[in-house]
Amino acid sequence: MGETKTVIKVPVGAFALMYASIEAVIGLIVGIITAIAVFAGVALPGGLSLGAGVVAAVAAIVGGVVVGFVGGYIGGAIVMLIYNWLAPRIGGIKLELE
């Protein structure tokens, strides 16, 4: 059994950057799925031309990554600011380390 430590403070920028990177990967996956749906005619039914479909698919992929990263950074920073404020008051996360 290892030593138990309590995390009282987490660097906001480092956590937000990691969380934003994870959200960007998830945004990429969702964007690819949306692009496939666009080409299948599910997401944008109607008489879409091939050029408009390609533009919509690329926009879905790029938009998913950008929105995921920016939203993840902002959300991660807010969560860590709240955590850093609450942890000293109510106790932080306990980790067992070897």
C-alpha positions in Angstrom: 0.0 0.0 0.0 1.2 3.4 -0.9 1.0 6.8 0.7 -2.3 8.7 0.5 -2.0 12.3 -0.7 -4.8 14.9 -1.2 -4.8 17.1 -4.3 -5.6 20.6 -3.0 -4.6 22.7 -6.0 -4.3 21.9 -9.7 -2.7 24.2 -12.3 -5.6 25.7 -14.2 -3.8 26.2 -17.5 -2.3 22.8 -17.7 -5.6 21.1 -16.9 -7.5 23.3 -19.3 -5.0 22.5 -22.1 -5.2 18.8 -21.6 -9.0 18.9 -21.3 -9.2 21.0 -24.5 -7.0 18.5 -26.4 -9.3 15.6 -25.3 -12.4 17.6 -26.4 -10.7 18.4 -29.7 -10.2 14.7 -30.4 -13.9 14.0 -29.5 -14.9 17.0 -31.8 -12.9 15.4 -34.6 -14.7 12.1 -34.2 -18.1 13.8 -34.0 -17.1 15.9 -37.1 -16.2 12.8 -39.1 -19.5 11.1 -38.2 -21.4 14.3 -39.2 -19.4 14.5 -42.4 -20.4 10.9 -43.2 -24.0 11.7 -42.4 -23.8 14.7 -44.8 -22.6 12.5 -47.6 -25.2 9.9 -46.8 -27.9 12.6 -47.1 -29.0 12.2 -43.5 -27.9 15.5 -42.0 -28.8 17.8 -44.9 -31.5 16.3 -47.0 -32.5 17.8 -50.2 -30.8 18.5 -53.5 -27.3 19.3 -52.2 -24.6 19.5 -54.9 -21.4 17.6 -54.4 -19.5 20.8 -53.8 -21.9 22.0 -51.1 -21.7 18.6 -49.5 -17.9 18.7 -49.4 -17.9 22.2 -47.9 -20.5 21.1 -45.3 -18.4 18.0 -44.4 -15.2 19.9 -44.1 -16.9 22.6 -42.0 -18.3 19.9 -39.7 -14.8 18.3 -39.1 -13.0 21.6 -38.7 -15.8 23.1 -36.6 -15.9 20.1 -34.4 -12.2 20.3 -33.6 -12.2 24.1 -33.1 -15.4 24.2 -31.0 -14.2 21.2 -29.0 -10.9 22.8 -28.2 -12.1 26.2 -27.4 -15.1 25.0 -25.4 -12.9 22.4 -23.7 -10.3 25.0 -22.7 -12.9 27.4 -21.3 -14.9 24.6 -19.5 -11.7 23.0 -18.1 -10.5 26.3 -16.8 -13.8 27.1 -15.1 -13.9 23.6 -13.5 -10.4 23.9 -12.2 -11.0 27.4 -10.8 -14.0 26.1 -8.9 -12.0 23.0 -7.8 -9.1 25.1 -6.5 -11.5 27.3 -4.7 -13.5 24.4 -3.1 -10.7 21.9 -2.4 -9.2 23.7 0.6 -12.7 24.2 2.1 -14.3 20.8 1.7 -11.3 18.5 1.0 -9.7 17.6 -2.3 -9.3 14.3 -4.2 -7.4 11.7 -2.3 -4.8 9.7 -4.3 -2.8 6.7 -3.2 0.8 6.9 -4.5 3.6 4.4 -4.3 
